[in-house]
């Protein structure tokens, strides 16, 4: 697929996806979802890639869905537009790679929903967050109502969703939305360092950590614990990563993943 809205760069085990529509603050349109779906599926099949980083070009990470594309949709078309965004963002959660959002600027509406779909979030000191949909007489459409309450708690979610207040990176950290604040100059560098650290770990173990944590959110505690035990056991035995990792530890050498 020809990439128009996104740029894809691969360096060893890390892939960087950059949203490149700075003239419209990286607004998310149908073409964006097609390209993002293509890149997530492409990276999932690439055994060299272990971590993805998603960022934006210019002042914005992504300043929301493209309103010019949305305005004239009828009810059925509006629901379909929502479902398409949810489908693609769910791919981010379900891919076997860790996905880091490197939030360089405004993450509003669909842009904040994209950031929440990633596994965790690093923010520039200049980053701003918000769900302004109620200002337009709308609600979030890309599962923002669901992810925000899970990440930040029901009270924080309802406050942000009903007031449409824009918050800074420090407030986002306090709410649990963001894991780390970085200077604008060091955002990508530090995100890359974290990605490299993750990529150096047992790849199958990292995949299973993500899968078990995310699936466990939808289970009760005992079912989630049972899933953990099952996946834990799969890493044992000669020829598996747990065996190699424990052998390397005891032999005081680096593991060969």
Backbone bond lengths (Angstrom), bond angles and torsions (degrees), N, CA, C in turn:
res aa  C-N    CA-C-N  psi(-1)  N-CA   C-N-CA  omega(-1)  CA-C   N-CA-C  phi
1 X - - - 1.472 - - 1.529 110.51 -
2 X 1.326 115.99 135.86 1.461 120.25 174.40 1.529 108.74 -72.94
3 X 1.327 116.40 130.58 1.464 121.08 179.84 1.526 109.50 -92.98
4 X 1.337 115.47 122.30 1.459 122.01 178.64 1.525 110.81 -110.01
5 X 1.333 116.41 -44.62 1.468 121.82 -177.03 1.521 113.71 -94.15
6 X 1.324 117.25 -18.90 1.456 121.82 -175.23 1.523 110.94 -124.28
7 X 1.314 114.65 153.40 1.464 121.68 173.04 1.514 108.37 -121.58
8 X 1.332 117.02 137.31 1.469 122.30 -176.82 1.521 109.05 -122.62
9 X 1.337 115.48 123.11 1.461 121.45 178.38 1.521 108.95 -129.44
10 X 1.316 116.72 133.66 1.463 121.01 -179.83 1.516 109.77 -118.44
11 X 1.330 116.07 131.24 1.458 122.44 176.53 1.519 108.05 -132.89
12 X 1.326 116.19 106.55 1.457 122.48 -176.97 1.529 109.49 55.45
13 X 1.330 117.68 -115.30 1.464 120.08 -175.19 1.527 113.42 -95.86
14 X 1.336 117.49 8.28 1.462 121.32 -175.74 1.525 109.95 -117.49
15 X 1.333 116.79 136.26 1.461 121.65 173.88 1.525 108.84 -118.67
16 X 1.324 115.93 132.91 1.467 122.40 179.92 1.520 108.85 -109.84
17 X 1.338 116.02 123.26 1.465 122.52 176.00 1.523 107.78 -109.51
18 X 1.332 116.69 120.30 1.465 121.75 -178.71 1.522 109.74 -115.38
19 X 1.334 116.25 126.83 1.466 121.09 175.00 1.523 107.51 -78.59
20 X 1.333 117.01 124.32 1.456 120.70 -172.43 1.538 110.92 -125.45
21 X 1.329 114.30 70.07 1.472 121.16 169.93 1.534 107.40 -131.85
22 X 1.328 118.09 54.31 1.468 119.91 -173.05 1.518 113.65 -61.23
23 X 1.334 116.97 -24.11 1.469 119.93 -178.99 1.519 111.98 -67.46
24 X 1.347 117.54 -19.86 1.474 121.54 176.24 1.535 109.70 -124.54
25 X 1.314 116.10 31.30 1.465 122.64 177.69 1.536 111.35 55.80
26 X 1.337 115.70 35.06 1.475 122.22 177.78 1.528 113.08 58.59
27 X 1.323 116.33 36.07 1.468 120.77 177.84 1.531 110.20 -58.95
28 X 1.325 115.67 144.08 1.458 122.04 -174.59 1.529 110.33 -92.09
29 X 1.335 115.75 120.24 1.459 120.50 177.84 1.525 110.00 -120.81
30 X 1.307 117.30 -176.66 1.469 121.16 -176.93 1.521 111.46 -60.59
31 X 1.324 116.82 -38.50 1.470 120.19 179.01 1.525 110.72 -62.93
32 X 1.337 116.70 -38.36 1.470 120.14 176.72 1.521 110.28 -56.89
33 X 1.326 117.55 -46.70 1.465 120.13 -177.10 1.528 111.35 -65.65
34 X 1.328 116.81 -37.76 1.463 119.45 177.29 1.528 111.08 -62.66
35 X 1.334 115.80 -45.05 1.466 119.81 -178.27 1.526 111.65 -69.42
36 X 1.328 117.10 -40.28 1.468 119.89 179.57 1.522 110.46 -64.93
37 X 1.320 117.16 -42.15 1.463 120.64 176.62 1.529 110.14 -58.31
38 X 1.318 116.84 -46.01 1.462 121.78 179.90 1.528 110.94 -59.34
39 X 1.341 117.59 -44.87 1.458 120.74 -176.24 1.526 112.44 -72.17
40 X 1.331 117.49 -37.15 1.466 119.65 177.67 1.528 109.67 -64.81
41 X 1.317 117.00 -43.27 1.467 120.22 179.63 1.532 111.16 -68.46
42 X 1.328 116.46 -37.98 1.465 120.76 177.84 1.517 111.00 -62.49
43 X 1.329 116.91 -46.12 1.461 120.69 -178.37 1.525 111.56 -68.81
44 X 1.334 116.96 -33.00 1.467 120.20 179.42 1.526 111.02 -62.77
45 X 1.323 116.23 -31.59 1.464 121.04 -179.27 1.526 112.91 -86.07
46 X 1.321 116.64 -11.91 1.470 121.64 -176.51 1.531 108.76 -90.84
47 X 1.322 117.40 107.59 1.457 121.26 -177.17 1.517 113.27 -68.09
48 X 1.324 117.60 -18.59 1.464 120.60 177.73 1.523 111.45 -73.44
49 X 1.326 116.80 -31.91 1.466 121.01 -177.43 1.522 109.73 -81.65
50 X 1.332 115.94 126.87 1.464 120.64 178.68 1.524 113.13 -117.22
51 X 1.341 116.91 -23.52 1.469 121.23 -178.88 1.524 108.84 -140.31
52 X 1.335 116.10 140.54 1.460 122.67 174.23 1.521 109.39 -111.91
53 X 1.325 116.11 144.13 1.460 122.42 171.49 1.522 107.24 -120.81
54 X 1.338 116.95 131.04 1.469 121.97 177.39 1.520 107.98 -113.90
55 X 1.329 117.05 129.05 1.459 121.11 179.15 1.520 109.04 -144.55
56 X 1.338 116.30 179.01 1.461 121.26 -179.79 1.512 111.25 -122.70
57 X 1.313 115.42 159.80 1.458 122.43 177.99 1.530 109.15 -100.04
58 X 1.325 116.51 134.00 1.458 120.03 177.73 1.511 113.22 89.02
59 X 1.332 116.69 -145.16 1.459 122.29 -173.46 1.524 113.75 -79.04
60 X 1.311 116.57 -15.23 1.470 119.40 -172.03 1.523 111.60 -123.60
61 X 1.333 114.53 146.02 1.465 120.80 162.98 1.527 106.12 -72.22
62 X 1.304 115.73 -61.23 1.466 123.14 167.88 1.521 106.21 -165.35
63 X 1.336 115.81 125.06 1.467 119.86 -172.96 1.525 112.06 -95.52
64 X 1.345 117.08 30.53 1.449 120.22 173.65 1.506 113.18 114.81
65 X 1.328 115.34 177.68 1.461 121.06 175.32 1.525 108.94 -72.25
66 X 1.313 116.19 157.99 1.465 122.48 -177.57 1.534 109.03 -76.93
67 X 1.331 116.23 102.21 1.469 121.36 -174.89 1.519 111.17 -63.99
68 X 1.329 117.26 -33.01 1.465 119.60 179.93 1.520 111.45 -62.94
69 X 1.323 117.65 -28.69 1.469 121.48 177.16 1.529 111.09 -81.64
70 X 1.321 117.27 -26.98 1.461 121.68 -173.74 1.526 113.99 -85.95
71 X 1.324 117.69 -30.47 1.460 121.60 -162.82 1.533 114.22 -56.20
72 X 1.298 118.36 -41.64 1.466 120.81 -173.00 1.526 113.94 -95.42
73 X 1.321 117.29 11.81 1.466 119.60 178.35 1.529 110.56 -74.48
74 X 1.339 115.79 146.44 1.464 119.14 172.44 1.529 109.16 -86.98
75 X 1.341 116.68 -176.14 1.462 119.59 -174.58 1.529 112.12 -61.36
76 X 1.315 117.15 -44.79 1.465 119.77 -179.68 1.521 111.01 -64.68
77 X 1.313 116.61 -41.10 1.467 120.48 179.34 1.524 111.05 -67.73
78 X 1.334 116.85 -35.72 1.458 120.40 176.95 1.513 111.72 -64.24
79 X 1.332 116.38 -43.71 1.466 119.81 177.20 1.523 111.18 -63.04
80 X 1.337 116.85 -40.42 1.458 120.55 179.87 1.522 111.11 -65.47
81 X 1.336 117.23 -36.88 1.468 121.41 178.01 1.524 110.33 -65.54
82 X 1.323 116.66 -39.74 1.462 122.10 175.54 1.523 110.86 -63.57
83 X 1.315 116.13 -48.01 1.468 120.90 -177.64 1.526 111.79 -63.09
84 X 1.330 116.68 -35.85 1.462 119.94 178.61 1.530 110.41 -65.08
85 X 1.328 116.98 -44.35 1.461 120.05 177.47 1.521 111.74 -62.64
86 X 1.323 116.87 -43.14 1.466 120.33 178.06 1.518 111.25 -61.48
87 X 1.322 116.58 -41.32 1.463 121.03 179.79 1.532 110.84 -58.40
88 X 1.319 116.61 -46.87 1.469 120.30 -177.34 1.525 110.86 -71.12
89 X 1.323 117.50 -42.27 1.468 119.49 179.54 1.526 111.13 -66.50
90 X 1.324 117.27 -31.86 1.469 119.70 175.48 1.525 111.10 -65.49
91 X 1.324 117.27 -30.64 1.461 120.10 176.03 1.524 110.91 -60.28
92 X 1.334 115.92 -36.64 1.471 120.15 178.85 1.525 109.73 -63.17
93 X 1.319 116.73 -43.38 1.458 119.99 178.71 1.513 113.01 -68.47
94 X 1.327 116.31 -31.56 1.460 120.20 -174.25 1.517 114.00 -94.29
95 X 1.336 118.35 -12.26 1.453 119.35 179.69 1.529 109.82 -64.46
96 X 1.342 115.54 153.00 1.466 119.18 -178.04 1.525 113.02 -82.34
97 X 1.322 117.19 8.54 1.462 121.72 176.43 1.533 110.28 -104.55
98 X 1.326 116.59 148.59 1.461 120.20 169.42 1.525 108.13 -73.71
99 X 1.339 116.95 134.60 1.461 121.89 -178.65 1.526 108.71 -119.58
100 X 1.330 115.99 119.57 1.463 122.99 -179.65 1.523 108.89 -104.44
101 X 1.324 117.47 129.33 1.459 121.36 172.10 1.527 108.08 -90.88
102 X 1.334 116.86 120.61 1.469 122.55 174.80 1.523 106.19 -103.99
103 X 1.328 115.97 96.69 1.467 121.80 -167.38 1.524 108.93 -90.44
104 X 1.320 115.12 104.31 1.464 121.87 -171.85 1.520 113.52 -86.41
105 X 1.321 118.10 -20.86 1.464 120.13 -176.77 1.513 110.66 -159.71
106 X 1.327 116.86 -132.09 1.460 121.16 -176.44 1.531 110.87 -67.95
107 X 1.334 115.87 126.83 1.462 123.24 172.74 1.522 106.00 -123.52
108 X 1.318 115.64 91.07 1.454 121.79 -172.35 1.520 110.59 -121.77
109 X 1.322 116.61 145.92 1.448 120.48 176.30 1.518 111.66 54.57
110 X 1.334 116.30 -123.07 1.456 120.49 179.16 1.514 113.41 -59.37
111 X 1.332 117.12 -27.16 1.463 119.94 176.47 1.512 112.43 -67.57
112 X 1.333 116.55 -40.09 1.460 119.86 175.96 1.521 109.85 -69.16
113 X 1.322 117.33 -35.01 1.464 120.45 176.75 1.528 110.97 -65.50
114 X 1.332 117.13 -37.41 1.462 120.64 174.52 1.522 110.49 -62.14
115 X 1.328 116.96 -45.70 1.470 120.60 179.19 1.527 110.60 -60.13
116 X 1.334 116.82 -41.62 1.467 120.11 -179.26 1.518 112.13 -68.43
117 X 1.337 117.67 -27.19 1.458 120.59 178.39 1.520 111.88 -70.34
118 X 1.340 116.81 -23.38 1.461 120.83 178.23 1.527 109.69 -71.37
119 X 1.326 116.27 167.28 1.464 119.97 -174.20 1.521 112.73 -75.17
120 X 1.312 117.53 -37.37 1.462 120.79 168.43 1.509 109.32 -156.81
121 X 1.353 115.61 172.33 1.446 120.91 -166.01 1.535 112.07 -134.00
122 X 1.334 115.26 128.94 1.452 122.68 168.91 1.532 106.97 -108.56
123 X 1.332 116.82 139.93 1.465 119.93 -176.05 1.515 111.65 -126.05
124 X 1.311 115.74 140.58 1.457 121.60 168.42 1.523 109.26 -66.76
125 X 1.315 115.72 153.51 1.467 120.11 174.58 1.530 111.30 -58.96
126 X 1.324 117.43 -21.46 1.464 121.93 -178.89 1.531 112.55 -91.38
127 X 1.302 117.68 -1.88 1.467 120.28 -176.01 1.530 111.52 -67.43
128 X 1.308 115.34 145.31 1.467 123.02 175.07 1.523 108.58 -131.30
129 X 1.331 115.45 143.16 1.458 121.09 -175.35 1.524 110.35 -126.85
130 X 1.318 116.46 147.16 1.452 119.28 175.57 1.503 112.52 -179.81
131 X 1.319 115.05 155.66 1.467 122.69 174.54 1.529 106.39 -119.38
132 X 1.325 117.76 88.46 1.467 120.98 -173.03 1.526 114.98 -89.02
133 X 1.321 117.75 15.59 1.468 120.27 -171.63 1.525 113.13 -57.41
134 X 1.353 117.84 -36.44 1.472 118.64 -177.34 1.526 111.52 -64.98
135 X 1.337 117.48 -22.21 1.470 119.99 174.80 1.522 111.44 -63.37
136 X 1.333 116.13 -24.76 1.467 121.88 -179.79 1.522 111.66 -101.15
137 X 1.329 116.51 6.16 1.459 120.03 -176.46 1.517 112.78 75.07
138 X 1.331 116.86 24.02 1.459 122.73 -178.22 1.522 110.43 -122.10
139 X 1.320 116.08 175.86 1.457 122.34 169.29 1.525 107.64 -123.14
140 X 1.327 118.92 164.81 1.471 119.48 175.29 1.524 110.62 -56.58
141 X 1.342 115.90 145.61 1.456 119.51 -177.38 1.509 115.12 -116.66
142 X 1.344 116.95 -9.38 1.462 119.81 -175.14 1.527 111.26 -109.92
143 X 1.331 115.14 41.82 1.469 124.89 178.65 1.524 113.03 70.79
144 X 1.318 117.37 22.47 1.461 120.47 177.48 1.518 113.15 -62.92
145 X 1.342 117.60 -36.10 1.461 119.64 178.60 1.522 111.28 -64.04
146 X 1.324 116.58 -29.69 1.459 120.92 -177.60 1.532 111.85 -85.44
147 X 1.313 117.32 -45.77 1.470 119.79 -176.75 1.527 112.04 -71.86
148 X 1.328 116.95 -38.66 1.462 118.93 -176.64 1.524 111.31 -64.51
149 X 1.319 117.34 -42.70 1.469 119.34 179.93 1.521 111.29 -67.60
150 X 1.330 118.02 -31.98 1.463 121.02 178.03 1.534 111.38 -73.16
151 X 1.310 116.61 -35.62 1.464 120.07 -178.47 1.528 112.68 -80.05
152 X 1.320 116.42 -39.49 1.473 120.36 -169.12 1.517 114.54 -118.65
153 X 1.330 117.96 -1.80 1.460 120.37 -177.60 1.520 111.31 91.37
154 X 1.316 115.58 154.57 1.463 121.27 -174.79 1.521 112.69 -62.57
155 X 1.330 117.25 -42.80 1.464 119.85 -177.88 1.518 112.01 -62.49
156 X 1.325 116.66 -48.71 1.466 120.08 179.22 1.522 110.90 -62.32
157 X 1.335 116.30 -40.57 1.459 119.82 -179.31 1.525 111.08 -63.08
158 X 1.324 116.86 -49.53 1.458 119.70 -179.53 1.522 111.85 -63.38
159 X 1.317 116.82 -36.60 1.471 120.28 178.06 1.525 110.23 -61.21
160 X 1.335 117.20 -51.28 1.464 120.18 -177.72 1.522 112.16 -67.35
161 X 1.339 116.20 -38.33 1.465 119.70 -176.22 1.524 112.94 -72.87
162 X 1.340 117.66 -32.05 1.468 119.63 -176.43 1.526 113.11 -93.12
163 X 1.333 117.83 -25.04 1.473 119.68 177.96 1.518 112.04 -92.33
164 X 1.341 117.48 -21.59 1.472 123.23 -174.65 1.523 111.29 61.32
165 X 1.329 116.78 23.61 1.465 120.14 -179.21 1.529 110.88 -67.22
166 X 1.329 115.64 138.07 1.455 120.98 175.72 1.531 107.98 -91.59
167 X 1.330 116.89 131.96 1.461 120.89 -177.52 1.527 110.03 -117.53
168 X 1.342 114.42 156.89 1.458 119.29 178.72 1.528 110.60 -91.21
169 X 1.327 115.58 178.46 1.465 120.69 -175.20 1.521 111.76 -64.38
170 X 1.331 117.96 -37.51 1.467 120.22 -179.46 1.530 110.66 -63.79
171 X 1.313 117.37 -42.05 1.462 120.67 177.78 1.526 110.36 -65.73
172 X 1.332 115.76 -38.55 1.465 120.08 178.61 1.528 111.46 -62.17
173 X 1.320 116.98 -38.17 1.467 120.66 176.75 1.520 110.41 -65.03
174 X 1.332 116.81 -45.33 1.466 120.19 -179.16 1.526 111.18 -61.32
175 X 1.309 117.35 -33.17 1.464 121.11 -179.95 1.528 113.11 -80.18
176 X 1.329 116.54 -11.51 1.456 119.88 -178.01 1.510 114.13 90.09
177 X 1.334 116.76 7.23 1.459 121.04 -179.25 1.525 111.33 -76.69
178 X 1.321 116.72 -34.75 1.470 123.29 -175.88 1.521 109.24 -121.50
179 X 1.334 116.28 143.49 1.467 120.67 -178.33 1.526 113.10 -93.18
180 X 1.334 117.71 -28.75 1.461 119.12 -175.52 1.522 110.06 -154.17
181 X 1.356 115.97 141.63 1.463 122.02 174.48 1.526 108.20 -106.51
182 X 1.331 115.85 135.63 1.460 121.74 -178.00 1.519 109.76 -133.84
183 X 1.316 115.80 159.11 1.463 119.03 175.66 1.524 108.64 -67.24
184 X 1.336 117.91 153.17 1.467 119.45 178.87 1.528 112.42 -55.63
185 X 1.338 115.71 -35.69 1.465 120.13 -176.91 1.527 112.55 -71.08
186 X 1.322 116.76 -28.52 1.470 119.65 -174.64 1.519 113.72 -103.71
187 X 1.342 117.81 0.50 1.461 120.74 -173.68 1.527 112.30 -56.97
188 X 1.315 116.97 -54.00 1.465 119.09 -177.66 1.521 111.80 -70.39
189 X 1.323 116.56 -38.74 1.466 119.85 179.67 1.522 111.26 -60.83
190 X 1.324 116.72 -46.53 1.465 120.31 -179.15 1.532 111.15 -71.15
191 X 1.321 116.86 -34.92 1.465 119.61 175.55 1.524 109.96 -63.26
192 X 1.327 115.74 -40.18 1.461 120.04 178.95 1.529 110.76 -65.98
193 X 1.330 117.55 -39.46 1.468 120.31 178.34 1.530 110.84 -62.20
194 X 1.323 116.16 -42.69 1.464 119.46 177.74 1.520 110.72 -64.35
195 X 1.328 116.21 -42.23 1.465 120.09 178.01 1.520 111.31 -61.08
196 X 1.331 116.80 -41.09 1.464 120.60 179.00 1.523 111.34 -65.68
197 X 1.335 116.34 -38.03 1.466 119.74 177.57 1.530 110.62 -62.87
198 X 1.320 116.69 -43.34 1.467 120.67 178.54 1.521 110.53 -64.97
199 X 1.339 115.82 -41.28 1.464 120.79 -178.01 1.523 112.57 -65.65
200 X 1.343 117.06 -20.66 1.464 120.36 -179.85 1.526 112.50 -81.65
201 X 1.320 117.26 -10.93 1.471 121.28 -179.41 1.532 110.50 -83.24
202 X 1.314 116.02 172.72 1.458 120.03 177.28 1.517 110.20 -58.54
203 X 1.346 119.68 113.80 1.463 121.24 -174.23 1.528 114.09 -58.10
204 X 1.320 116.30 -41.77 1.462 118.96 -179.73 1.521 110.95 -67.71
205 X 1.323 116.73 -37.09 1.465 119.92 178.15 1.523 110.80 -63.88
206 X 1.339 116.93 -42.21 1.466 120.53 178.83 1.528 109.92 -63.07
207 X 1.321 116.67 -44.26 1.470 120.36 177.73 1.526 111.11 -57.43
208 X 1.341 115.98 -43.80 1.456 119.36 -176.51 1.519 112.17 -72.54
209 X 1.327 117.68 -33.67 1.470 120.21 174.59 1.522 109.81 -57.97
210 X 1.329 116.21 -48.24 1.463 119.68 -179.81 1.524 110.80 -61.89
211 X 1.320 116.34 -47.99 1.461 120.13 -176.61 1.525 111.95 -62.41
212 X 1.333 116.73 -45.12 1.469 120.13 -176.85 1.524 110.73 -68.96
213 X 1.321 117.45 -41.18 1.475 119.76 178.15 1.518 111.43 -62.33
214 X 1.331 116.32 -46.84 1.468 119.22 -176.68 1.527 111.51 -69.83
215 X 1.324 117.61 -42.82 1.466 119.58 178.21 1.526 110.82 -66.72
216 X 1.330 116.18 -34.79 1.453 120.28 -179.38 1.516 113.48 -63.82
217 X 1.341 117.15 -26.71 1.463 120.61 177.80 1.524 111.72 -61.57
218 X 1.317 115.94 -27.27 1.461 120.64 -177.11 1.529 112.10 -96.75
219 X 1.353 117.59 5.38 1.465 122.22 -178.19 1.524 110.48 -118.03
220 X 1.328 116.42 165.63 1.454 118.32 168.84 1.537 108.54 -77.74
221 X 1.331 116.56 170.23 1.464 121.49 -172.27 1.518 112.17 -59.52
222 X 1.319 117.39 -44.46 1.464 120.23 -176.45 1.529 111.35 -67.68
223 X 1.313 117.69 -40.06 1.466 120.57 178.42 1.520 110.60 -65.99
224 X 1.331 116.26 -40.19 1.458 120.22 177.41 1.513 112.03 -64.86
225 X 1.311 116.43 -39.18 1.463 120.66 178.40 1.521 111.23 -66.22
226 X 1.313 116.21 -37.99 1.470 120.53 177.59 1.526 110.62 -64.81
227 X 1.320 116.45 -40.43 1.466 120.72 176.91 1.528 109.95 -62.44
228 X 1.326 116.70 -42.20 1.468 120.87 178.41 1.529 110.97 -58.97
229 X 1.311 117.49 -46.55 1.470 121.02 -180.00 1.527 111.50 -60.80
230 X 1.320 115.88 -41.64 1.467 120.30 179.87 1.519 110.86 -62.03
231 X 1.351 116.72 -47.64 1.462 120.64 -178.36 1.526 111.68 -71.58
232 X 1.318 117.15 -33.39 1.470 122.29 175.16 1.526 109.65 -57.16
233 X 1.316 116.31 -47.65 1.461 121.04 -177.72 1.516 113.66 -64.02
234 X 1.335 117.43 -30.03 1.460 120.76 -178.46 1.528 113.21 -64.11
235 X 1.318 117.26 -19.38 1.465 120.95 -177.29 1.525 112.68 -88.10
236 X 1.330 116.90 -4.92 1.467 121.00 -179.54 1.524 110.38 -89.21
237 X 1.335 114.89 165.18 1.458 121.52 176.09 1.510 112.30 97.07
238 X 1.307 115.37 144.84 1.463 120.82 -178.11 1.527 110.07 -57.54
239 X 1.330 115.02 134.91 1.454 121.05 -177.50 1.512 113.27 95.54
240 X 1.326 117.63 -10.22 1.459 121.23 177.57 1.522 110.64 -102.19
241 X 1.337 116.16 163.04 1.463 120.32 -171.82 1.521 113.15 -65.36
242 X 1.330 117.48 -35.05 1.456 119.11 179.08 1.519 111.54 -63.00
243 X 1.313 115.52 -41.52 1.479 119.94 178.44 1.524 110.26 -61.81
244 X 1.339 117.03 -45.56 1.460 120.85 179.60 1.534 111.10 -64.58
245 X 1.333 116.73 -43.41 1.459 120.61 -179.36 1.521 112.68 -63.25
246 X 1.323 117.05 -43.88 1.466 120.37 179.51 1.522 111.02 -70.42
247 X 1.327 117.24 -36.63 1.468 120.61 176.87 1.513 110.52 -63.35
248 X 1.340 116.75 -44.07 1.463 120.90 179.83 1.525 110.86 -62.67
249 X 1.329 116.66 -39.91 1.471 120.30 178.72 1.525 110.53 -61.52
250 X 1.314 116.25 -47.69 1.467 120.17 -177.56 1.528 111.73 -68.91
251 X 1.328 116.17 -30.81 1.469 120.48 -179.49 1.523 112.83 -91.43
252 X 1.356 116.56 3.10 1.461 123.32 177.59 1.537 112.12 55.22
253 X 1.323 114.94 51.47 1.469 121.43 177.27 1.525 108.57 -139.41
254 X 1.340 115.95 167.88 1.446 119.76 176.88 1.532 109.76 -78.65
255 X 1.334 116.80 139.29 1.470 119.22 178.50 1.512 111.58 -69.02
256 X 1.300 115.48 149.74 1.473 121.59 176.85 1.534 107.97 -104.53
257 X 1.293 115.15 95.92 1.466 118.73 -177.33 1.523 110.93 -78.79
